Amino acid sequence: MEAHVGSENERLKHLEFIQATIARLGHNSFLVRGWTVTATAALIAISVQVDEWRIAAVASPIGVAFWILDASYLRRERMFRALYEDAALHNPSRAPLFSMNISPYAASVGWRKVITSGSVMMIYLPVLMLDLAVACVLGT
């Protein structure tokens, strides 16, 4: 079965759908980062106030969970960007008209590459280091 090629207006609408999804994923990633900083700062402030290292230690797994969630959004965003490129280049075999299927791009956007990317590491690594440092200082 041959992929539907469509008019130029349909192609532009498809690109708009993909771009809207990319924008939503970027916004969600931004919100996750904000919640990470808020939750971690609150837990560290409470742990320092009550002088309890265990509360600061709880912030670390929470930070890791937010790190994984943020990486998930970033990975999906990168896959949608690859879909956008194929749709913009008018490649109907890889990006059929109005397709939002990103599974063909999963192999090219690996988890390790996303989790260790600079945009993710510069947020979560300092947060986790701070969590652990406060827990260690309060634990002694």
MARTORFI-500628 format. One record per residue: residue in three letters; z, y, x of N, C-alpha, C, O in turn. Coordinates in steps of 0.2 Angstrom, whole numbers, plus 2048, in hexadecimal, padded with zeros to 3 digits. Each point is the difference from the previous one (the first is absolute). Example, Ala and Ser with C-alpha at 12.3 -4.5 7.8 and 13.67 -1.06 7.14 Angstrom:
! MARTORFI-500628
<r ALA,<827,7E4,842>,<800,806,7FC>,<800,806,804>,<803,7FF,805>>;
<r SER,<7F9,806,7F9>,<801,806,804>,<803,805,7FC>,<801,806,803>>;
//
This chain:
! MARTORFI-500628
<r MET,<800,7FA,804>,<800,806,7FC>,<800,806,804>,<804,801,805>>;
<r GLU,<7F8,804,7FA>,<7FF,806,804>,<805,805,7FE>,<801,801,7FA>>;
<r ALA,<802,803,80B>,<805,805,7FE>,<7FC,806,7FD>,<7FB,801,802>>;
<r HIS,<809,801,7F9>,<7FD,806,7FC>,<800,806,805>,<805,802,803>>;
<r VAL,<7F6,801,7FE>,<7FF,806,804>,<802,807,7FD>,<804,803,803>>;
<r GLY,<7FA,7FE,7F7>,<803,806,7FD>,<7FD,806,802>,<7FC,801,805>>;
<r SER,<805,805,7F7>,<7FD,806,801>,<805,804,806>,<805,7FD,801>>;
<r GLU,<7F8,808,801>,<804,804,805>,<807,803,7FD>,<805,800,803>>;
<r ASN,<7FB,801,7F6>,<806,803,7FD>,<805,7FA,7FF>,<806,801,801>>;
<r GLU,<7F8,7F9,7FE>,<804,7FA,800>,<803,7FF,807>,<806,7FE,800>>;
<r ARG,<7F6,802,805>,<803,7FF,807>,<805,806,802>,<805,7FE,803>>;
<r LEU,<7FA,808,7FB>,<805,805,801>,<806,7FF,7FC>,<805,801,803>>;
<r LYS,<7FA,7FC,7F7>,<806,7FF,7FC>,<804,7FA,803>,<807,800,800>>;
<r HIS,<7F6,7FB,803>,<803,7FB,803>,<804,802,806>,<806,7FE,801>>;
<r LEU,<7F7,807,803>,<803,803,806>,<806,804,7FE>,<805,800,803>>;
<r GLU,<7FB,803,7F7>,<806,804,7FE>,<805,7FB,7FE>,<806,802,801>>;
<r PHE,<7F9,7F8,7FC>,<805,7FC,7FE>,<804,7FD,806>,<806,800,801>>;
<r ILE,<7F6,7FE,804>,<802,7FE,807>,<805,805,803>,<805,7FF,802>>;
<r GLN,<7F8,807,7FE>,<804,806,803>,<806,801,7FC>,<805,802,804>>;
<r ALA,<7FB,7FE,7F6>,<807,801,7FC>,<805,7FA,802>,<806,802,800>>;
<r THR,<7F7,7F8,801>,<805,7FB,802>,<803,801,807>,<806,7FF,801>>;
<r ILE,<7F6,803,803>,<802,802,807>,<805,806,800>,<805,7FF,803>>;
<r ALA,<7FA,806,7F9>,<805,805,7FF>,<806,7FE,7FD>,<806,802,802>>;
<r ARG,<7FA,7F9,7F9>,<806,7FE,7FD>,<804,7FC,805>,<806,800,801>>;
<r LEU,<7F7,7FC,803>,<803,7FC,805>,<803,804,806>,<806,7FF,802>>;
<r GLY,<7F7,806,800>,<803,805,804>,<806,804,7FE>,<805,801,803>>;
<r HIS,<7FB,800,7F6>,<805,804,7FD>,<806,7FB,800>,<806,802,801>>;
<r ASN,<7F9,7F8,7FD>,<805,7FB,800>,<804,7FF,806>,<806,7FF,801>>;
<r SER,<7F5,800,805>,<803,800,806>,<804,806,802>,<806,7FF,803>>;
<r PHE,<7F8,807,7FB>,<804,806,802>,<807,7FF,7FC>,<805,802,803>>;
<r LEU,<7FB,7FC,7F7>,<806,7FF,7FC>,<805,7FB,803>,<806,801,800>>;
<r VAL,<7F7,7F9,803>,<804,7FB,803>,<804,803,806>,<805,7FF,801>>;
<r ARG,<7F7,805,803>,<803,803,806>,<805,805,7FE>,<806,800,803>>;
<r GLY,<7FA,804,7F8>,<805,804,7FD>,<806,7FC,7FE>,<806,802,802>>;
<r TRP,<7F9,7F9,7FB>,<806,7FC,7FE>,<803,7FD,805>,<806,7FF,800>>;
<r THR,<7F6,7FF,805>,<803,7FD,807>,<805,805,803>,<806,7FE,801>>;
<r VAL,<7F8,808,800>,<804,805,803>,<806,801,7FC>,<806,801,802>>;
<r THR,<7F9,800,7F7>,<806,802,7FC>,<805,7FA,800>,<806,801,801>>;
<r ALA,<7F8,7F9,7FE>,<804,7FA,7FF>,<804,7FF,807>,<806,7FF,800>>;
<r THR,<7F6,802,805>,<803,7FF,807>,<805,805,802>,<806,7FF,802>>;
<r ALA,<7F9,807,7FC>,<804,806,802>,<806,800,7FB>,<806,801,803>>;
<r ALA,<7FA,7FD,7F7>,<805,7FF,7FC>,<805,7FA,802>,<806,801,801>>;
<r LEU,<7F7,7FA,801>,<805,7FA,802>,<803,802,807>,<806,7FE,801>>;
<r ILE,<7F6,805,803>,<803,802,807>,<806,805,7FF>,<805,800,803>>;
<r ALA,<7FA,805,7F8>,<805,805,7FF>,<806,7FD,7FD>,<806,802,802>>;
<r ILE,<7F9,7F9,7F9>,<806,7FD,7FD>,<803,7FC,806>,<807,800,800>>;
<r SER,<7F6,7FC,804>,<803,7FC,805>,<804,804,805>,<805,7FE,802>>;
<r VAL,<7F8,808,800>,<804,805,804>,<806,802,7FD>,<805,801,803>>;
<r GLN,<7FA,801,7F7>,<806,803,7FC>,<806,7FB,7FF>,<806,802,801>>;
<r VAL,<7F8,7F8,7FE>,<806,7FB,7FF>,<801,7FC,806>,<804,7FC,800>>;
<r ASP,<7F8,806,805>,<801,7FC,807>,<800,7F9,7FF>,<804,7FC,802>>;
<r GLU,<7F6,802,7FB>,<7FF,7F8,7FF>,<7F9,7FF,802>,<7FB,802,7FD>>;
<r TRP,<804,7FA,809>,<7FA,7FE,803>,<7FC,7FB,7FB>,<7FA,801,801>>;
<r ARG,<809,7FC,7FB>,<7FC,7FB,7FB>,<7FB,804,7FC>,<7FB,7FD,7FE>>;
<r ILE,<807,809,7FF>,<7FC,804,7FC>,<7FA,802,804>,<7FA,800,7FD>>;
<r ALA,<807,802,809>,<7FA,802,804>,<7FB,7FA,802>,<7FA,801,800>>;
<r ALA,<80A,7F9,800>,<7FC,7FA,802>,<7FB,7FE,7FA>,<7FB,7FD,800>>;
<r VAL,<808,805,7FA>,<7FC,7FE,7F9>,<7F9,804,800>,<7FB,7FE,7FD>>;
<r ALA,<806,808,806>,<7FA,805,800>,<7FA,7FC,804>,<7FA,802,7FF>>;
<r SER,<807,7FA,806>,<7FB,7FD,804>,<7FB,7FC,7FC>,<7FA,800,800>>;
<r PRO,<809,7FB,7FC>,<7FC,7FC,7FC>,<7FC,804,7FB>,<7FA,7FE,7FE>>;
<r ILE,<809,807,7FF>,<7FD,804,7FB>,<7FA,804,804>,<7FB,800,7FD>>;
<r GLY,<806,802,809>,<7FA,803,803>,<7FB,7FB,802>,<7FA,802,7FF>>;
<r VAL,<807,7F8,802>,<7FB,7FB,802>,<7FC,7FF,7F9>,<7FA,7FF,800>>;
<r ALA,<80A,800,7FB>,<7FC,7FF,7F9>,<7FC,806,7FF>,<7FA,7FF,7FD>>;
<r PHE,<808,807,804>,<7FB,806,7FE>,<7FB,800,805>,<7FA,802,7FE>>;
<r TRP,<807,7FC,808>,<7FB,7FF,806>,<7FA,7FB,7FD>,<7FA,802,801>>;
<r ILE,<808,7F9,7FD>,<7FB,7FB,7FD>,<7FC,802,7FA>,<7FA,7FF,800>>;
<r LEU,<80A,804,7FC>,<7FD,803,7FA>,<7FB,806,802>,<7FA,800,7FD>>;
<r ASP,<808,804,807>,<7FB,805,802>,<7FA,7FD,804>,<7FA,803,7FF>>;
<r ALA,<807,7F8,805>,<7FB,7FD,803>,<7FB,7FD,7FB>,<7FA,7FF,801>>;
<r SER,<809,7FE,7FA>,<7FC,7FD,7FB>,<7FB,805,7FD>,<7FA,7FF,7FF>>;
<r TYR,<809,807,7FF>,<7FC,806,7FD>,<7FA,802,805>,<7FB,801,7FE>>;
<r LEU,<807,7FF,809>,<7FB,802,805>,<7FB,7FB,801>,<7FA,802,801>>;
<r ARG,<808,7F8,7FE>,<7FB,7FB,801>,<7FB,800,7FA>,<7FA,800,802>>;
<r ARG,<808,801,7F8>,<7FC,800,7FB>,<7FB,806,800>,<7FA,800,7FE>>;
<r GLU,<809,806,804>,<7FC,806,801>,<7FB,7FF,805>,<7FA,802,7FF>>;
<r ARG,<807,7FB,806>,<7FB,7FE,805>,<7FA,7FC,7FE>,<7FA,801,801>>;
<r MET,<808,7FA,7FB>,<7FB,7FC,7FD>,<7FC,804,7FB>,<7FA,7FE,7FF>>;
<r PHE,<809,806,7FD>,<7FC,804,7FB>,<7FC,805,804>,<7FA,802,7FD>>;
<r ARG,<808,800,809>,<7FC,805,804>,<7F9,7FC,802>,<7FB,803,800>>;
<r ALA,<806,7F7,802>,<7FA,7FB,802>,<7FC,7FF,7FA>,<7FA,800,801>>;
<r LEU,<809,7FF,7F9>,<7FC,7FF,7FA>,<7FC,807,7FF>,<7FA,800,7FE>>;
<r TYR,<809,806,802>,<7FD,806,7FF>,<7FA,801,805>,<7FB,802,7FE>>;
<r GLU,<806,7FC,809>,<7FB,801,804>,<7FA,7FC,7FE>,<7FA,802,801>>;
<r ASP,<807,7F7,7FD>,<7FA,7FC,7FE>,<7FD,803,7FA>,<7FA,800,7FF>>;
<r ALA,<80A,802,7FC>,<7FD,803,7FA>,<7FC,807,802>,<7FB,801,7FD>>;
<r ALA,<808,803,807>,<7FC,806,802>,<7FA,7FE,804>,<7FB,804,7FF>>;
<r LEU,<805,7F7,805>,<7FA,7FE,803>,<7FB,7FC,7FC>,<7FA,7FE,802>>;
<r HIS,<808,802,7F7>,<7FB,7FC,7FB>,<7FF,7F9,803>,<7FA,7FE,800>>;
<r ASN,<80B,7FE,801>,<800,7F9,802>,<802,7FC,7FA>,<806,7FE,7FF>>;
<r PRO,<7F5,801,7FC>,<802,7FC,7FA>,<803,7F9,801>,<803,7FD,7FC>>;
<r SER,<7FB,800,809>,<802,7F9,802>,<807,800,801>,<804,7FB,7FF>>;
<r ARG,<7FF,80A,805>,<807,800,802>,<804,804,7FB>,<806,7FF,7FF>>;
<r ALA,<7F7,806,7FD>,<804,805,7FC>,<7FB,800,7F9>,<7FD,806,800>>;
<r PRO,<803,7F5,7FC>,<7FD,801,7FA>,<802,806,7FC>,<806,802,800>>;
<r LEU,<7F6,801,7FC>,<801,806,7FC>,<806,7FF,7FB>,<801,7FB,7FD>>;
<r PHE,<804,809,804>,<807,800,7FC>,<804,7FA,802>,<805,7FF,7FC>>;
<r SER,<7FA,7FE,80A>,<804,7FB,802>,<806,803,804>,<7FF,805,804>>;
<r MET,<807,7F9,7FA>,<806,802,804>,<803,7FA,804>,<806,801,801>>;
<r ASN,<7F6,7FA,800>,<802,7FA,804>,<801,802,807>,<7FB,801,803>>;
<r ILE,<80B,7FF,800>,<801,801,807>,<801,7FA,804>,<802,800,806>>;
<r SER,<7FE,7FA,7F7>,<802,7FA,803>,<7FB,7FE,806>,<802,7FD,805>>;
<r PRO,<7F7,805,7FB>,<7FC,7FF,806>,<802,804,806>,<7FE,7FE,805>>;
<r TYR,<807,807,7FA>,<802,804,806>,<807,7FE,802>,<802,803,805>>;
<r ALA,<801,7F8,7F8>,<807,7FE,802>,<800,7FD,807>,<804,802,804>>;
<r ALA,<7F7,7FB,7FF>,<800,7FD,806>,<7FF,805,806>,<803,7FF,805>>;
<r SER,<7FA,807,7F9>,<7FE,805,805>,<806,805,801>,<801,804,804>>;
<r VAL,<804,7FC,7F7>,<806,804,800>,<806,7FC,800>,<803,7FE,7FB>>;
<r GLY,<7FF,800,80B>,<806,7FB,801>,<806,804,7FF>,<801,806,801>>;
<r TRP,<804,7F6,7FD>,<807,802,7FF>,<803,803,807>,<803,805,800>>;
<r ARG,<7FC,7F7,805>,<803,803,807>,<7FE,806,802>,<803,805,802>>;
<r LYS,<7F6,7FC,7FD>,<7FD,807,802>,<803,806,7FC>,<801,805,802>>;
<r VAL,<800,7F9,7F7>,<803,805,7FC>,<807,802,801>,<802,806,800>>;
<r ILE,<802,7F5,801>,<807,800,801>,<802,804,806>,<805,804,801>>;
<r THR,<7F7,7FB,804>,<801,803,807>,<7FC,807,801>,<7FF,802,805>>;
<r SER,<7FD,800,7F5>,<7FC,806,801>,<805,806,801>,<806,800,7FE>>;
<r GLY,<7F7,805,806>,<804,806,802>,<803,804,7FA>,<806,802,800>>;
<r SER,<7F6,7FE,7FA>,<803,804,7FA>,<806,7FC,7FD>,<804,804,7FD>>;
<r VAL,<7FC,7F6,804>,<806,7FC,7FD>,<806,800,805>,<806,801,7FE>>;
<r MET,<7F8,7FE,808>,<805,7FF,805>,<804,806,802>,<806,800,801>>;
<r MET,<7F7,806,7FE>,<803,806,802>,<805,802,7FA>,<805,805,801>>;
<r ILE,<7FB,7F8,7F9>,<805,801,7FB>,<806,7FB,801>,<806,802,800>>;
<r TYR,<7F8,7F8,800>,<805,7FA,7FF>,<803,7FE,806>,<806,7FE,800>>;
<r LEU,<7F7,803,806>,<804,7FE,806>,<806,805,801>,<805,7FD,802>>;
<r PRO,<7FA,809,7FE>,<806,805,801>,<805,7FF,7FB>,<806,800,801>>;
<r VAL,<7F8,7FE,7F8>,<805,7FF,7FB>,<804,7FA,802>,<806,800,7FF>>;
<r LEU,<7F7,7FB,803>,<803,7FA,801>,<805,800,806>,<805,7FE,801>>;
<r MET,<7F8,806,804>,<804,801,806>,<806,804,7FF>,<806,7FF,802>>;
<r LEU,<7FA,806,7F9>,<805,804,7FE>,<805,7FC,7FC>,<806,800,802>>;
<r ASP,<7F8,7FC,7FA>,<804,7FB,7FC>,<804,7FC,805>,<807,7FF,7FF>>;
<r LEU,<7F6,7FE,805>,<803,7FB,805>,<805,804,805>,<806,7FD,801>>;
<r ALA,<7F8,809,801>,<805,804,804>,<806,802,7FD>,<805,7FF,803>>;
<r VAL,<7FA,803,7F7>,<806,802,7FC>,<805,7FA,7FF>,<806,800,800>>;
<r ALA,<7F7,7FA,7FE>,<804,7FA,7FF>,<803,7FE,806>,<806,7FE,800>>;
<r CYS,<7F7,803,806>,<803,7FE,806>,<806,804,802>,<805,7FE,802>>;
<r VAL,<7FA,809,7FD>,<805,805,802>,<806,7FF,7FB>,<805,800,803>>;
<r LEU,<7FA,7FF,7F7>,<805,7FF,7FB>,<804,7F9,801>,<806,800,7FF>>;
<r GLY,<7F6,7FB,804>,<803,7FA,801>,<804,7FF,806>,<804,7FB,800>>;
<r THR,<7FC,80A,804>,<804,7FF,806>,<807,804,7FF>,<804,800,805>>;
//
